Amino acid sequence: MNIYIDESGTFSFDKKNQQHSISCVVALVVPKTLESELFIAFEKWKSSIPLNKKEINNEIKGTKLEEDDFQSFLLLLSLFDVLIEVDAIDLGLTADNEIKNHKLLMAECHGKSHTGSKINTLYDRDIIATLSNQNYVQILATSSLIYKVLNTSINYYVQRFPKELSEFQWVFDAKDPNKINEYEISLTQITMPLVQTTCMNEPLISIEGEDYSYLKKYFIHPDDILEPLKSKSSKESDFINITDIMKDMKFMQSHNNIGLQMVDILVNCVRRGMSDRLQFSGWKYLSSLIISQKNAISITRFGGVMEEKARTILENFINYFNTCGKEMCVPDHLTDKVPLKKGYICWSYLNEIPNGTLAKRITQEYY
């Protein structure tokens, strides 16, 4: 499967908007078996967009789109069995000193972590301690996102396209074509150990009875697990080698990559929806791409202050996906009937902005 990742926002406090400063990172997960057909459909959709909403190179940026554009784009994606994951933060609700203290504590903890030939949760504490607060926040959000992408997509696609679990390609939007920036370097030096640590403390969930054999090459054999960690493992598949599963990682310019163009539109749709700068009609069909569950949208937090203040502008957007979204599991009566070419898609949305009992919940199903 291919995973395209982009971000929107500065990941720093915005003096112009002291109450809210929302940034987010979004991953679009596309099974390789669907990608060619999806990209052809996207190029056809692009041809319907007016020239004044396109860049010189014919690329479409989410910042230029309006409600109707987002709606038609999301309806296009709803026909393909793809997923998105989101991690967001409201820096308007977080003090710089909270981030700094969190960063120093993280550096100290991981400076004492375990490492081995197959498990690496260790990095030079000086690297993370010297990061700017802005880059540190983005790295944490990206780490959280990657863990959730693995936890969700593995279990989703093992029921539909199990062969997709054999290869993972990660494509990140490169901001500068001439050099690798601090954030991009940190993805290998810091993000991978952080994700590995999360996988150790919260092993990836598996669905009983499903065939994970295509994922097996990423399992860490018990002989390669360090003694201090063996007590946390009950079976080989409790540990996934993040270095191996993320070895195919690329940084590309979005105008050269269709997947990155699509995730650029998605991340702008998400951020504008969260910031209340996009009407409900523009983002309601995001539920065709997000698994419906509690905490479907991940929020990066620092300290306890934000827990109380977070009941703000983000709440309506986040709560929408607690009840509206994509179903994780294929129904038992369809398990043997789901064609591997298309998969099984079942998702729901509200016909109008949530308002008590007035909104009607509508379900779509394809297989």
N, C-alpha and C positions, 0 to 999 in steps of 0.2 A: 504494500500500500504506500501511497505517497502522502506526505503531510506538508502542507504549505503554511508558513507562519509569518504573520505581520503584526505590527502594533500601531496604535494611534494614541496621540497625546504626548506630553513632554515628560511624564513620570517625575514631575517636580511641581512644587507649589506655584500656582498662578496668582500673581499679585492682583491681576485685573478682576479675578473672580475668587474672592477670599472664602466664600462659603463652600464652593465645590470646584474641584479640579480633577476631573475623571480621566484616567488613562487606562488602556486595556490592551491585551495581547490575545489574538485569536488564531486558532489552528483550524484549517480545512483539511479533513481526511478524505481522500479519494481512492477507492479501490482501483488498482491498475486495470482490472477487467472492464471498468466503466469509463475510464478516463478519455479514451479517444472519442467516444460518442458524446460525452459531456462537453469536451472542448469544441467539437464541431457545433453543437447546439449553442454554446456561449458565443462563438464567433458570429453565428446567425443573429443572436440577440443583439450583439454589438452594432450590427448594421442598421438596427432600428433606432439607435440612439442618435440624436441630432449632433452635427459636427461641433457645435459650440460647447458641448459637454465632453469633448475628446481632446487629448493632447495632440501635439504635432505628429507624433508617431502612431496615432490612432488608438492609443491606450486610453481607457476610461478610468478616471479617478473617482472614488466614492464621494469625495468632497463636493463634486459638481452635480451629483444626482439628487433627484427630488423623490417625493413619496411614491409616485406612480412608477418611477424607474426601479426603485428598490423592490416594490411589490412584484413587478413583472420578472425581475431577476430571481427573487426568492421562489416564485412559482415555477420558474424553469428548474431550479435546483431541486425542488420538491419531487420532481419526477425521477431523480437519480438517488440511489441509496448511499448518499454521502453524509458525513457528520461534521459538526463544528464543536469546538470547545472554547470557552472564554474564561479568562482571568482578568479581573479589573481591580482598580484601587482608586479611592477618592483621596487625593493628597490634600484637599481642602480640610480634611478631618484628621490629618496626621501632622504632628510637629516634627521639625527637623531633628530635634534632640532624641525623639523616640526612634527614628530611623538610625541615627548614629549609634545609640546604645544597643539596638538590635544587631547592627552590623558588627560591633566589637564583640558582643557575646557569641555571635555565630562564628566569627573568626577563631575565638578561643575554643569553642566546642569542637569544631572540625579540625583544629590543629592537633587534637588528641584522638581523632577517630581511627578506626581500623582500616588497614589496607592489605591487599594481597594480590596474587596474580590474576584473580578473577573478580575480586571485590575491591573497589577503590572509593573510599569516602574521605580521603585525605587530600588536603591542598595546603599550600603555603599560606599560613594565616596572614602574612604581610600583604599578599595579593588582595584579599578581600577587605582588609582593614584600610587600605589606601584607595579603594574605589570611591568614586563620587557617590553621594546619596542617590542621585538620579540613576546611575547605572546599577547600583545595588538593588534598588526597588524593581527595576526592569528585570534583573536577573532572577530575583525571587519570584516574580510573577510568571516568568517564562518557565522556571523550574516546576512550579505548581501546575502550570498548564501541561507540560510534557508528561508529568506523572498521570494526570487525569486523562490525557489522550490515550496513553497506554492502557490504563485501567478500563476505560470505556470501549475503545475501538477493538481491543483484543476480544472482549466478550461479545461485542455486537457482531463482528464479522466472523467469528468462529461458527456462528449459527447460519451464516449466509454464504460467505466466500472464505472458507477455512485456509485455502492456499495463500491468501493475502498475508497470513501471519508469518510467511517464510522470509519476506523481505520488507524492510522499512527504509524509505528514503525521505530525508528531512530537508526541506528547501526553505531557507530564510531570505527575507528581503534584504539585500545589501544596499546600504545607504550611500556608500562611496565606491565607485567602480575601480578606483586607483589604489585603495588601501583597506586593510582590515582594521576596524575600530575596536575600542576597548570592550564594548559589549560583545562583539563577535568572538574575540579572543576568549572572553570569560565563559562563553558557552561550553567550551571544551575543558577549561581549567577549573571552573567552579560549578557550572550547572549540572554537568554529568555526576560529579560526586554528591551534589545535593539530591538529585533524583534517586541515585543509588541508595542514599541514606533513607529516604522516604520509603523506597521499596523494601528495605530491610525492616523498618519499624511498622510499616503497613503493607504487607505482602499483597501483590495484585490478586484480586478476587477471581475465582474461576467458577464456571457453571458446571455443576455435576452432570456427567453423561455426555459432555461435548468433547470433540476430538481436537486436542491441542498439539497433536504430533508435529505440525508444521512449525510450531513455536519452540520445539524441544531443543533446537541447536543453541538457543539463547539461555537455557537453564544452566545454572551453576551446579556442577557436580558436588556432592557432599565432601569429597576429598579435597576440594579447593576452598572450602569454607574454613575460615580461621576459627580456632578453638573458642574464643570469646563469643562468637556468633552462632555456634552450632546449637546452643540451647534455644535459639529463636526459630530454628527450622525443624519442621516435622517431616518434610519430604523435599526432594530435589527441586520441584517447581516453585518452592517458596521464594527462591532467589532468581532474579533475572539479571543478566549481565548488561548493564546499561551502556557500557563502552561498546559492546558488540552490536547492540540493537540500534545504536545511534552512529555507527561508524560511517554510514553513507549520508554525510551532511554537506549541503552546498549553500553558498551564498550567491544569489543572482540578482540582477536588475529586473524589476518587474516588467519592463517593456519587452524583455526577452523571454518571459515565462507566463503562460496563460494561467497556471494555477495561482501564481502570485497576484495577477491582476484580479482574479476572482476573490481572493482573500482580502485584498485591499478594499474592495467594495463591501465585503462582509464586516470588516473591522470598523469601517466608517459608519455603517448602518447600526452596529451594536453601540458604538460610543455615542452617536447622536441620539439613539433611543434612550440610553442611560441618562444622558444629559438633558432630556426633555426638549431636544432641539429637532426631533423628528416625530411627526404625528404617528399615532398608533397604526394607521393603515400602512405606513411605510415599513414597519418592523414586525407586524403580527405574524407573518408567515415564517419568521425565524424558527418558529416551533416545528417546522418540517425538518429541521437540521439538528436540533438539540434534544438529547434524551430527557424526557420528562422525569424528574426526580427532585427530591429535596436537595437544595444547594446545587441546582443544575448549573448555575453561574457561580464560579469561584471568586471570592473576594479576598485579596491580600490585605492583612491587617497588622498593625503594630500597636502593642500595648492594649490596655483595656478600655481606653477612652472612646475609641471609635465604635465599640460594641453598642454604646448607648446612642451615639450621634448618627450611627449608620441607618437609623430608621428615617430616611430622608428621601431624596430624589431618586435613589436607586431602588427603593422598595417595590414600587409597582412593577417596574421592569423585571426584577429578579423573581418576584412571586408569581408572575405570569407562567413561568416555566415549571413551577411546582405541579401544576395541573394540566398545562397545555404543552405538548411536545411529542417527541417520537417514542414509540414503544421499543424497549430493549429486546424483549423476547419474541421469538417466533411461536405462535400458538401450536400446541401439541398436534392438533388435527391437520396442520399444514406442514409439519416438519419434513415429511417425505414428498411434499408436492412443490416446495419452493424451488423454482428453477434457478440454478446458479448464475445464469446470465443476468437476471434482473434483481434477485433477492426478494426481501419482504419489507415493505414500507407501510407503517401505520402511524399516523400523526393527527393531532387535533389542534384546533385554534378557536378563538372567540370571534364572532362575527362583528363585534363592536368593542370599543374600549371597556375594560372591566369596570362594572358599576353595579355592585350588589347582585341582584338576581336578574337584571335586564339582559345581560349578555348571553347569547346562545352558544354552546360548545358544539363544534362541528368536527367530525372525524373523517379522515381520508384513508383509504387502504388500497395498496397495489401489491400484486405479486404475480 
